[in-house]
Amino acid sequence: MGFDAEGGRRQYVSRTVHGDRRQAEVELTKLLRQVDEGAITPRSGSVGELCDAWYRQRCQVLSPPVAYNYRRIIDRFILPRWGATALSRLRVVDIDAWYAELLRGGGVGGRPLSASSVRRVHALFRTILEQGVRWGFLASNPAAASSPPPVRRHQVELAAAGTDFARLIEEAARVNGALPVFMRLALATGARRGELCALRWQDVDLRRGEVRIGRAIVEAGGVVTEKDTKTHQVRRVSIDRGTVAMLDAYRGEVDGILRSVGSSLSKEAFVFSHEPDGSKPWRPNYVTLAFCRLRDRLGLQGLRLHDLRHASASLLLASGVDVRTVSGRLGHAHASTTLDVYAHLIRQADQRAAGAIGELLDGSR
């Protein structure tokens, strides 16, 4: 492809053809035409240069939390290992060895990094290199052929979790009067923490027993912003009478505080706020921190705030509620997502269905 203008070195682009000589000649003809048309340009760059070029292009269309997380993964994991490496020197075997290193000591302070975290690093690295292939920086994507570690899906044991959540909700009332309401609502709706933080009183219909979920609070680098939901959907979720009563009592307490100072609660006020008038929402990280402190105090290690969402879905599926309804309540983009995450519960329901059919058939005979 000519000579490097800076160093005067010859430049090349290559393609590997898995076939005979004739197929190779056909590929060569295509490659020459692409070079003549400028579709491929000579490039002898590094992984770091490709990462920076990719991020500059993508950060404009990503949400702030996603862009922040991608930048963190690039700076913390990818650049220290591969930043100065020439793209032409990337090898599958070296990438696999890197994943093993991350598993052993890629965490904070040299602690092991979880398999799910390693897979997130792999997913981003693969995406960046794939863009490099499309731009002509690479002939192929070595990360696509690599072997990231498998991840075991986290499953909530319903019998134990039900008792644990009851203890957490009871203990939460001693920390913050709104915290047990948040946790009850998380279990009742299966909503994400950011979606609950974004709830305003105008989204809560106590008469109908319904909550409208259409926004989410996200936090990235200490900056809090409000955006649409993860799947860009607006959904209405019905809530039970006990949750309605709890929300009604909580609103009465907030109204009473504001009336004592000669004010009233606005419909646009956030349901969960440290401000008496609800002008600012809770930070999602505050909820997680409060939950983890309560969990540790009660000795419930291993339980996560996100398990409230999992428990809600699991209880519905175990009770025989159809997958499409559960998927809609959770705000999944597709019912297939619900099926993938809760496949073990679907199988249990299928076994119960087989038993029910057998009873009907045996009884009729």
Backbone torsions as a table, in degrees:
resi	resn	phi	psi	omega
1	MET	NA	30.6	177.5
2	GLY	89.2	-158.0	-175.2
3	PHE	-117.5	148.8	175.0
4	ASP	-68.5	126.9	-176.9
5	ALA	-65.1	-28.8	-176.9
6	GLU	-85.0	-49.3	-175.0
7	GLY	-103.7	-7.2	-179.1
8	GLY	71.1	17.4	-179.2
9	ARG	-90.1	148.9	176.6
10	ARG	-65.2	144.6	179.5
11	GLN	-119.4	144.5	-175.0
12	TYR	-134.5	156.8	167.5
13	VAL	-135.2	140.4	-174.4
14	SER	-130.4	157.7	173.6
15	ARG	-137.4	140.4	175.8
16	THR	-99.1	128.3	-178.5
17	VAL	-114.2	122.7	177.1
18	HIS	-93.6	83.5	-177.5
19	GLY	-178.9	-159.5	-178.1
20	ASP	-92.2	-174.9	-176.1
21	ARG	-63.4	-39.6	-178.2
22	ARG	-61.9	-42.8	178.2
23	GLN	-63.7	-35.8	178.2
24	ALA	-65.8	-38.7	179.5
25	GLU	-67.6	-36.1	176.1
26	VAL	-63.3	-43.7	179.2
27	GLU	-64.8	-38.1	179.0
28	LEU	-62.9	-41.7	178.7
29	THR	-61.2	-43.6	177.3
30	LYS	-61.6	-41.7	-176.7
31	LEU	-65.6	-42.4	178.6
32	LEU	-62.6	-39.7	178.9
33	ARG	-65.4	-40.7	178.4
34	GLN	-63.0	-37.9	178.6
35	VAL	-67.0	-43.0	-179.9
36	ASP	-63.7	-36.4	-178.5
37	GLU	-82.4	-5.1	-179.8
38	GLY	80.5	10.4	179.3
39	ALA	-69.2	-24.9	177.3
40	ILE	-124.7	129.5	178.5
41	THR	-116.9	147.8	179.1
42	PRO	-64.6	136.8	-177.4
43	ARG	-151.7	126.0	176.2
44	SER	-125.9	64.8	-173.6
45	GLY	-100.0	179.0	-180.0
46	SER	-105.4	169.1	176.8
47	VAL	-62.3	-39.3	179.9
48	GLY	-61.6	-40.7	178.9
49	GLU	-65.6	-40.0	178.4
50	LEU	-66.1	-41.8	178.8
51	CYS	-59.6	-44.2	-179.3
52	ASP	-65.7	-42.3	179.9
53	ALA	-64.7	-42.1	179.4
54	TRP	-64.0	-45.1	-176.0
55	TYR	-66.9	-39.4	179.0
56	ARG	-60.0	-36.4	-179.9
57	GLN	-75.4	-42.9	-171.4
58	ARG	-83.2	-29.6	-173.1
59	CYS	-63.4	-19.8	-179.8
60	GLN	-71.6	-24.5	-175.1
61	VAL	-111.1	-1.0	180.0
62	LEU	-91.6	152.4	173.8
63	SER	-69.2	153.7	-177.3
64	PRO	-53.9	-43.6	179.8
65	PRO	-65.3	-39.5	-179.9
66	VAL	-67.0	-44.8	179.0
67	ALA	-61.5	-40.8	179.3
68	TYR	-64.5	-42.6	-179.0
69	ASN	-67.1	-40.6	177.5
70	TYR	-63.1	-42.0	179.5
71	ARG	-64.1	-37.4	179.3
72	ARG	-66.1	-42.8	179.1
73	ILE	-64.3	-42.4	179.5
74	ILE	-61.7	-48.3	-175.2
75	ASP	-72.5	-34.2	-173.7
76	ARG	-87.8	-33.8	-172.7
77	PHE	-115.7	-48.0	-171.2
78	ILE	-76.6	-52.4	-174.8
79	LEU	-64.4	-42.1	179.3
80	PRO	-57.9	-32.1	-178.0
81	ARG	-93.4	-38.2	-170.7
82	TRP	-120.4	-3.3	-172.1
83	GLY	-51.6	-45.4	-176.6
84	ALA	-91.4	-0.1	-177.1
85	THR	-77.7	132.6	175.8
86	ALA	-66.0	139.7	-179.5
87	LEU	-57.8	-33.8	-178.6
88	SER	-69.4	-14.3	-177.5
89	ARG	-100.4	4.5	178.3
90	LEU	-71.1	132.3	179.7
91	ARG	-130.2	144.7	-179.3
92	VAL	-59.1	-42.6	-177.1
93	VAL	-62.7	-35.7	179.2
94	ASP	-71.8	-36.2	178.7
95	ILE	-66.7	-41.7	177.4
96	ASP	-63.4	-39.2	177.4
97	ALA	-64.2	-35.5	177.9
98	TRP	-64.5	-42.7	177.5
99	TYR	-59.4	-40.7	178.7
100	ALA	-64.2	-37.6	178.0
101	GLU	-64.7	-41.5	179.1
102	LEU	-63.5	-40.5	178.7
103	LEU	-62.1	-38.1	-177.5
104	ARG	-76.3	-40.1	-174.2
105	GLY	-158.0	34.9	-178.6
106	GLY	-89.3	-1.6	-178.5
107	GLY	-84.5	-175.2	179.6
108	VAL	-63.1	131.5	179.0
109	GLY	68.9	22.0	179.4
110	GLY	79.7	10.7	178.4
111	ARG	-76.4	159.5	179.8
112	PRO	-60.4	146.0	176.1
113	LEU	-99.9	137.3	-176.8
114	SER	-66.4	156.4	179.5
115	ALA	-62.3	-37.0	179.5
116	SER	-65.3	-36.7	177.8
117	SER	-68.2	-40.5	178.1
118	VAL	-62.7	-39.2	179.1
119	ARG	-66.7	-32.2	175.7
120	ARG	-66.8	-40.2	176.2
121	VAL	-62.7	-44.5	179.6
122	HIS	-60.3	-44.3	-177.4
123	ALA	-60.5	-43.0	179.7
124	LEU	-69.5	-43.3	179.8
125	PHE	-60.4	-43.1	179.0
126	ARG	-63.6	-41.9	179.8
127	THR	-62.2	-43.8	-179.6
128	ILE	-64.0	-45.8	-179.3
129	LEU	-67.0	-33.4	177.5
130	GLU	-63.8	-38.1	175.7
131	GLN	-65.7	-36.3	176.1
132	GLY	-61.3	-35.8	176.2
133	VAL	-65.4	-44.0	-179.6
134	ARG	-65.2	-32.6	178.8
135	TRP	-80.7	-8.5	-179.5
136	GLY	87.7	10.8	178.7
137	PHE	-77.3	-27.4	-176.6
138	LEU	-131.4	147.7	176.1
139	ALA	-79.0	-32.3	179.3
140	SER	-151.3	168.0	-177.3
141	ASN	-102.9	104.9	-179.0
142	PRO	-66.8	-27.2	-179.7
143	ALA	-69.2	-24.1	179.5
144	ALA	-68.5	-25.3	179.9
145	ALA	-98.2	0.8	-178.0
146	SER	-78.6	173.7	-175.0
147	SER	-126.5	84.1	176.3
148	PRO	-66.6	157.8	-176.8
149	PRO	-68.2	146.7	176.4
150	PRO	-71.5	155.5	-178.5
151	VAL	-118.6	129.5	175.1
152	ARG	-85.8	125.1	-178.4
153	ARG	-65.7	138.2	179.1
154	HIS	-80.1	125.9	179.1
155	GLN	-119.5	136.8	179.9
156	VAL	-90.7	126.7	173.7
157	GLU	-80.5	109.3	-169.8
158	LEU	-62.1	-42.5	-176.2
159	ALA	-60.6	-46.2	-179.6
160	ALA	-72.8	-40.7	-176.0
161	ALA	-64.6	-36.1	-179.7
162	GLY	-59.0	-44.8	178.0
163	THR	-67.1	-42.2	-178.9
164	ASP	-63.1	-43.3	-179.3
165	PHE	-66.2	-36.6	177.7
166	ALA	-62.2	-41.9	177.5
167	ARG	-64.8	-40.9	-179.9
168	LEU	-63.7	-44.0	-179.5
169	ILE	-64.5	-40.2	178.3
170	GLU	-64.3	-43.4	-179.6
171	GLU	-70.8	-31.0	-177.3
172	ALA	-62.8	-29.6	-179.3
173	ALA	-61.8	-23.8	179.8
174	ARG	-81.4	-14.6	-178.5
175	VAL	-95.6	-49.0	-177.2
176	ASN	-154.5	127.2	-176.2
177	GLY	-59.6	-24.7	-178.9
178	ALA	-88.2	-16.9	-174.9
179	LEU	-64.6	-44.1	176.4
180	PRO	-63.9	-30.3	176.9
181	VAL	-66.2	-43.1	178.3
182	PHE	-59.4	-46.9	-177.3
183	MET	-67.8	-39.2	177.5
184	ARG	-63.4	-42.1	-179.4
185	LEU	-67.8	-34.8	177.0
186	ALA	-63.5	-41.5	177.9
187	LEU	-70.0	-37.5	-175.8
188	ALA	-73.1	-31.5	-174.7
189	THR	-109.3	-24.5	-174.4
190	GLY	73.2	16.6	-177.6
191	ALA	-73.9	155.9	176.2
192	ARG	-73.4	157.5	-176.5
193	ARG	-60.6	-41.8	-179.8
194	GLY	-64.6	-33.3	178.4
195	GLU	-68.3	-39.0	178.3
196	LEU	-70.5	-36.8	177.5
197	CYS	-63.3	-28.4	-177.3
198	ALA	-87.5	-3.7	-178.8
199	LEU	-62.6	132.3	172.2
200	ARG	-111.5	159.3	-177.4
201	TRP	-61.8	-25.6	177.8
202	GLN	-70.8	-14.1	177.6
203	ASP	-88.3	-7.3	-175.5
204	VAL	-107.9	116.3	178.1
205	ASP	-107.6	95.5	-176.5
206	LEU	-70.9	-28.6	-179.2
207	ARG	-67.9	-43.3	179.4
208	ARG	-86.9	-13.0	-175.7
209	GLY	67.1	55.5	-171.9
210	GLU	-144.5	144.3	178.0
211	VAL	-124.4	131.6	177.6
212	ARG	-97.1	123.5	-178.6
213	ILE	-116.3	110.4	-177.4
214	GLY	-140.4	-2.6	-178.7
215	ARG	-136.6	168.0	178.6
216	ALA	-148.5	144.5	173.9
217	ILE	-96.4	128.7	179.3
218	VAL	-124.5	151.1	-177.6
219	GLU	-130.9	125.7	-179.7
220	ALA	-141.9	120.3	179.4
221	GLY	61.7	31.6	179.6
222	GLY	83.7	-2.8	-179.7
223	VAL	-101.5	127.6	-178.5
224	VAL	-102.4	128.5	177.8
225	THR	-133.6	158.7	176.7
226	GLU	-110.0	132.8	-177.9
227	LYS	-143.4	-178.4	176.0
228	ASP	-76.4	175.2	-175.4
229	THR	-70.4	170.3	-176.7
230	LYS	-57.7	-38.6	-179.0
231	THR	-100.4	10.4	177.4
232	HIS	60.5	30.8	-179.2
233	GLN	-112.9	154.6	170.9
234	VAL	-113.0	128.3	-178.0
235	ARG	-134.3	153.3	175.9
236	ARG	-113.6	127.6	-174.5
237	VAL	-120.3	126.7	177.5
238	SER	-76.3	146.5	179.0
239	ILE	-125.2	155.3	-175.7
240	ASP	-77.0	168.6	-176.9
241	ARG	-64.2	-37.1	179.7
242	GLY	-63.6	-40.7	178.2
243	THR	-68.3	-38.0	176.7
244	VAL	-61.1	-44.2	-180.0
245	ALA	-63.3	-40.5	-180.0
246	MET	-64.8	-43.2	178.1
247	LEU	-65.8	-39.0	179.9
248	ASP	-64.0	-43.9	178.3
249	ALA	-64.2	-40.7	180.0
250	TYR	-64.4	-41.9	178.7
251	ARG	-65.3	-37.1	177.4
252	GLY	-60.6	-38.7	177.9
253	GLU	-64.7	-43.7	179.6
254	VAL	-65.1	-43.6	178.1
255	ASP	-60.1	-40.8	-179.0
256	GLY	-63.3	-40.7	178.6
257	ILE	-63.4	-43.6	-178.1
258	LEU	-70.2	-38.1	177.9
259	ARG	-63.5	-32.0	-179.6
260	SER	-66.4	-20.2	178.3
261	VAL	-111.1	16.9	175.9
262	GLY	73.8	29.3	-179.7
263	SER	-125.9	178.1	178.9
264	SER	-141.2	161.0	-175.4
265	LEU	-85.7	125.8	178.2
266	SER	-78.4	149.3	176.3
267	LYS	-65.7	-26.0	-178.8
268	GLU	-85.4	-1.6	179.5
269	ALA	-66.7	146.1	176.8
270	PHE	-73.9	141.0	-179.7
271	VAL	-65.5	-41.9	-178.3
272	PHE	-112.5	108.9	-174.6
273	SER	-151.8	147.7	173.8
274	HIS	-82.5	-14.1	179.7
275	GLU	-87.2	136.8	-179.6
276	PRO	-56.5	-33.7	-178.6
277	ASP	-90.5	2.9	177.9
278	GLY	67.8	27.4	-175.8
279	SER	-76.0	-22.1	-179.6
280	LYS	-128.1	137.8	-178.2
281	PRO	-80.0	161.9	169.7
282	TRP	-63.8	146.0	170.9
283	ARG	-77.7	137.0	177.2
284	PRO	-55.6	-37.1	-179.1
285	ASN	-67.5	-27.9	176.9
286	TYR	-64.7	-42.7	-178.9
287	VAL	-63.2	-44.3	179.4
288	THR	-62.3	-43.5	-179.7
289	LEU	-63.1	-44.9	179.1
290	ALA	-62.6	-41.2	179.4
291	PHE	-63.3	-46.6	-177.7
292	CYS	-63.8	-36.9	178.6
293	ARG	-66.0	-42.2	177.5
294	LEU	-64.6	-43.8	-179.7
295	ARG	-59.5	-46.3	-179.1
296	ASP	-66.3	-36.2	179.7
297	ARG	-64.3	-34.0	-179.1
298	LEU	-91.6	-0.3	179.1
299	GLY	69.9	36.3	-178.2
300	LEU	-106.7	46.7	-178.3
301	GLN	-55.9	141.0	179.9
302	GLY	101.0	-18.6	178.2
303	LEU	-84.1	136.2	-177.7
304	ARG	-119.2	157.1	176.4
305	LEU	-59.4	-38.2	-179.4
306	HIS	-64.7	-18.8	178.9
307	ASP	-67.9	-19.4	173.5
308	LEU	-62.3	-41.4	177.9
309	ARG	-67.0	-44.4	178.9
310	HIS	-62.7	-41.4	-178.7
311	ALA	-64.7	-38.9	178.4
312	SER	-59.7	-48.5	-179.7
313	ALA	-65.5	-41.7	-177.5
314	SER	-64.2	-42.0	179.7
315	LEU	-63.7	-39.8	179.5
316	LEU	-65.5	-45.9	-179.1
317	LEU	-66.6	-39.2	179.1
318	ALA	-66.8	-23.6	179.1
319	SER	-87.3	0.0	177.0
320	GLY	94.2	8.1	177.3
321	VAL	-69.6	138.1	-174.8
322	ASP	-68.3	154.8	-174.4
323	VAL	-62.4	-39.5	-178.2
324	ARG	-62.5	-40.7	178.4
325	THR	-65.2	-44.5	179.1
326	VAL	-62.6	-43.0	179.5
327	SER	-59.9	-41.6	178.7
328	GLY	-65.2	-39.5	179.3
329	ARG	-66.6	-37.6	-178.8
330	LEU	-76.1	-20.0	-177.8
331	GLY	81.7	25.5	174.6
332	HIS	-71.3	143.9	-180.0
333	ALA	-66.9	-34.4	-178.3
334	HIS	-138.4	148.3	177.9
335	ALA	-63.9	-25.0	179.3
336	SER	-62.5	-31.0	177.0
337	THR	-62.9	-44.1	177.9
338	THR	-62.2	-41.7	179.4
339	LEU	-62.2	-40.3	-178.8
340	ASP	-66.2	-43.8	-174.7
341	VAL	-73.8	-37.0	-173.3
342	TYR	-115.4	35.1	-177.4
343	ALA	-59.8	-35.7	-177.5
344	HIS	-64.2	-33.2	178.8
345	LEU	-77.2	-32.8	177.4
346	ILE	-63.4	-39.8	179.2
347	ARG	-63.7	-39.8	178.5
348	GLN	-63.7	-41.6	178.4
349	ALA	-64.4	-37.3	178.9
350	ASP	-64.6	-38.1	177.9
351	GLN	-65.8	-39.7	177.9
352	ARG	-65.3	-37.3	179.0
353	ALA	-63.6	-40.7	178.3
354	ALA	-61.6	-41.4	178.2
355	GLY	-63.9	-40.1	-179.8
356	ALA	-65.4	-41.0	177.8
357	ILE	-62.4	-41.5	179.5
358	GLY	-61.9	-40.4	179.0
359	GLU	-64.6	-40.5	179.2
360	LEU	-64.6	-45.0	-178.8
361	LEU	-66.2	-44.2	-179.5
362	ASP	-64.7	-39.0	179.8
363	GLY	-65.9	-40.9	-179.2
364	SER	-69.0	-31.7	179.5
365	ARG	-73.0	NA	NA
